[in-house]
């Protein structure tokens, strides 16, 4: 997921693969929710957010919204 979000942050939103990456990030979110609920989603996103921010100095918080329709408890 780190690679997916990093790709999206470093490439134009109109990039050919952007939609494909978004679908995969959403799929990962659904898997996380199925395994550990919202807590698992929060924990992994926090860790990913910290790493990406540190490595490429860009903030992936806006991509949290890609998981909004997985559960009503996730609203970003």
C-alpha positions in Angstrom: 0.0 0.0 0.0 2.9 2.3 0.6 4.0 1.9 -3.0 0.4 2.5 -4.2 0.0 5.8 -2.3 3.5 6.9 -3.1 2.8 6.4 -6.8 -0.4 8.5 -6.5 1.3 11.3 -4.7 4.2 11.5 -7.1 2.1 11.2 -10.3 -0.6 13.3 -11.9 -4.2 12.4 -10.9 -4.8 11.8 -14.6 -2.1 9.2 -14.8 -3.2 6.1 -16.7 -2.7 3.8 -13.7 -4.2 6.1 -11.0 -7.6 4.5 -11.1 -6.1 1.0 -10.9 -4.1 2.0 -7.8 -7.2 3.5 -6.2 -9.1 0.2 -6.7 -6.3 -1.8 -5.1 -6.1 0.6 -2.1 -9.8 0.2 -1.6 -9.5 -3.6 -1.8 -6.8 -3.5 0.9 -9.0 -1.3 3.1 -11.8 -3.9 2.8 -9.5 -6.7 3.7 -8.2 -4.8 6.7 -11.7 -4.0 7.9 -12.8 -7.6 7.5 -9.8 -8.8 9.6 -9.7 -6.1 12.3 -12.3 -3.5 11.9 -11.8 0.2 11.9 -9.0 -0.1 14.5 -6.9 -2.1 12.0 -7.7 0.5 9.3 -6.6 3.4 11.5 -3.4 1.6 12.7 -2.2 0.7 9.2 -3.0 4.1 7.7 -1.2 5.9 10.5 1.9 3.8 10.0 1.8 4.3 6.2 1.1 8.0 6.6 4.2 8.4 8.8 6.5 6.5 6.5 5.4 8.2 3.3 5.6 11.7 4.9 9.1 10.9 6.2 10.3 9.4 2.9 8.9 11.7 0.2 7.8 14.7 2.3 4.2 14.5 1.0 1.0 13.9 3.0 -1.2 11.0 2.0 -4.1 12.0 4.3 -6.3 13.0 1.4 -6.3 9.4 0.2 -8.1 8.2 3.4 -11.3 9.1 1.7 -10.8 6.1 -0.7 -12.0 3.9 2.2 -15.1 6.0 3.1 -17.7 3.5 1.7 -16.2 0.5 3.4 -17.9 1.3 6.7 -19.9 4.2 8.1 -17.4 4.5 10.9 -14.7 5.7 8.5 -15.5 9.2 7.4 -12.7 11.3 5.9 
